[in-house]
Each structure stands twice: as C-alpha cells, then as structure tokens.
Amino acid sequence: MALGEYTLELPCGLVEEDGSINRSAVITEMTGATQALIGRRDLIKDPELLVKAVLRSCVIKYAGRDMSDNIYGDMLLGDREFLLMEIRRKSMGDTIRTSFECGSCGTASDLEADLGAMDIYELVDPGTTGCPYVVESLPDGRSHRIWEAENSDLGLKIRSKYSTCRNIAQNKDTNSILMAHRVLGSNIVEWQEGFGETLNVIEGPFPSKFISDQPLRVVDWLMNVASLQGGGPDMTQEIACPACSSTIEVRVDMSDFFLPTPTSKGSRSASIRLSGQ
C-alpha cells in the first residue's frame, strides 16, 4: 500500500523575505520505521527530541521548504502542535482514548477525545483586520512577527516575538517554570517601564535570569499574556467529573501522541495534564 501524502494549510506559517506568510505544508503518515525510531530510549526520555524525530520523518515540506534542523527551529509552536496532530490523525485515527483523575475527588475516569473536532486558531495575515502583530526585520537578519502588550497598573509594556521550536530547544530545563521564564526573556525584543518623562526603554536580548528576577506580579502577567499569543490547535477540553460534577480542564499533551500505552481495556492511553477546579 502506498503511503498517502497530504497537503495542509498551516495556522501560523513562515514569514517570507517580502513579509508575506507562507502557510503550505505537505506531510505523510508514519511508517513502521518511524515507530521504531521513536521507540529509542533516548527519545522516550526527551519529549522534544521525540517531537523533532516525528516531524523530520513525516513532514515533507514546511512553507515550501524541505525539513531541516534550521527550518524546524524557525517553526512556531502553533504549527508544531498542528502538524503533530495531523500526522497522528492520518496515521492512527482521530480518536484518543485515555483516562484521567479528578483533581477534586481523585476519581479515575475514561475520556475519549476527537482530534477532528479540536478548534484551530489561525494567526491572520498582516494587514488583516484584527491582526495581532506586525512584521519587522530584527538584528538577526530575519523577519519576525512582533506582538505587544501593555499593563498600565504595572507601568509596563513589552514587544515580543512568538515562541519557536528553537526557543524551546535552547532554553530546556528540568524546571518547567524556569524554562518558561527563559523562553519569555529570549522572545522579548523591547521592555518599556514607566510612562512619559519616566519612560525607560530596554532592548533585548535579556539575560537568562531577567524574567525570574522580576516581581511575581510582573512574571504572572507576562506568562499570562504570552500564553494567549499564537495560533494552532486548542487541545483543552472542559469536562464534568462523573463522580463529583467538578469541572476539570483536560489538555492532551501532543508530545505523548506517539507513545501510547495499553490500558486494561485494550484501548490506548495518551498522557494528559489536568487541573481540577
């Protein structure tokens, strides 16, 4: 049986030299060789390497370019999640069956998620009404999409790039909070403190501890606004615990899509992150 190739439209895409956005991608489904590759012990221990291996194996073209380490580094996280989801759908079907534990009462329950029903958010093109960014050429010689956010109570305004796979790879840390701080600092291109005559403008890049050294109220605001930026699939679902009726937000972890483990019922289980409310 010949493998299928699938042409996709990316939710984020890659910025071309002329400022336009290339959203084309071509993927193929996984093979037995791909399955053997991601079963390697070193990949199992490192989700980032696992994700990279799957994309290198199954993405034929990204924004009109052959997949390479450099192209992977330029990929926005929204596109990475979208491509992983589509590869999983074409290779293993839309349905994921898993189990979760309620954060309120501790009851374990089963969950069946339909990947085909997930909402996909698109970063619209420059000049489009509601576009949240501008395209600028930065000192690294690349064109980047820059978004900004302002908090008058904190007297703070930032201008920032979107997170890419390169950001994640360069700022890996076993402490996920510290890693998030480093990624934030690596993306911010301009930091404005105060207003009017008291305005102080600091240009990036910033030291690795810059964000961690800020007051907690500033860090919380930064992490919140950064989490709202970017396109890609929304992998969260709100469900009611069948035992106590508490609302639980379940987020399917994309990096675990390709290492399913059998459950007692013979179905497949993917890891999920839970937050009980």
ZIURWO-V897962 format. One record per residue. N is the residue number from 1. BURIAL is 1 if it has 16 or more other C-alpha atoms within 10 Angstrom, else 0. Layout:
{{N,BURIAL} {N,BURIAL}}
This chain:
{{1,0} {2,0} {3,0} {4,0} {5,0} {6,0} {7,0} {8,1} {9,1} {10,1} {11,1} {12,1} {13,1} {14,1} {15,1} {16,0} {17,0} {18,0} {19,1} {20,0} {21,1} {22,1} {23,1} {24,1} {25,1} {26,1} {27,1} {28,1} {29,1} {30,1} {31,0} {32,0} {33,0} {34,1} {35,0} {36,0} {37,0} {38,1} {39,0} {40,0} {41,0} {42,0} {43,1} {44,0} {45,0} {46,0} {47,0} {48,0} {49,1} {50,1} {51,1} {52,1} {53,0} {54,1} {55,1} {56,1} {57,1} {58,1} {59,1} {60,1} {61,1} {62,1} {63,1} {64,0} {65,0} {66,0} {67,1} {68,0} {69,0} {70,0} {71,1} {72,1} {73,1} {74,1} {75,1} {76,1} {77,1} {78,1} {79,1} {80,1} {81,1} {82,1} {83,1} {84,1} {85,1} {86,1} {87,1} {88,1} {89,1} {90,1} {91,1} {92,0} {93,0} {94,0} {95,0} {96,1} {97,0} {98,1} {99,0} {100,1} {101,1} {102,1} {103,1} {104,1} {105,0} {106,0} {107,0} {108,0} {109,0} {110,0} {111,0} {112,0} {113,1} {114,0} {115,1} {116,0} {117,0} {118,0} {119,0} {120,0} {121,0} {122,1} {123,1} {124,1} {125,1} {126,1} {127,0} {128,0} {129,0} {130,0} {131,0} {132,1} {133,1} {134,0} {135,1} {136,0} {137,0} {138,0} {139,0} {140,0} {141,0} {142,0} {143,1} {144,1} {145,1} {146,1} {147,1} {148,1} {149,0} {150,0} {151,0} {152,0} {153,0} {154,0} {155,0} {156,1} {157,1} {158,1} {159,1} {160,1} {161,1} {162,1} {163,1} {164,1} {165,1} {166,1} {167,1} {168,1} {169,0} {170,0} {171,1} {172,0} {173,0} {174,0} {175,0} {176,0} {177,0} {178,1} {179,1} {180,1} {181,1} {182,1} {183,1} {184,1} {185,1} {186,1} {187,1} {188,1} {189,1} {190,1} {191,1} {192,1} {193,0} {194,0} {195,0} {196,0} {197,0} {198,0} {199,0} {200,0} {201,0} {202,0} {203,0} {204,0} {205,0} {206,1} {207,0} {208,1} {209,0} {210,0} {211,1} {212,1} {213,0} {214,0} {215,0} {216,0} {217,0} {218,1} {219,0} {220,0} {221,0} {222,1} {223,0} {224,0} {225,0} {226,1} {227,0} {228,0} {229,1} {230,1} {231,1} {232,1} {233,1} {234,1} {235,1} {236,1} {237,0} {238,0} {239,0} {240,0} {241,1} {242,0} {243,0} {244,0} {245,0} {246,1} {247,1} {248,1} {249,1} {250,1} {251,1} {252,1} {253,0} {254,1} {255,1} {256,1} {257,1} {258,1} {259,0} {260,0} {261,0} {262,0} {263,0} {264,0} {265,0} {266,0} {267,0} {268,1} {269,1} {270,1} {271,1} {272,1} {273,0} {274,1} {275,0} {276,0} {277,0}}
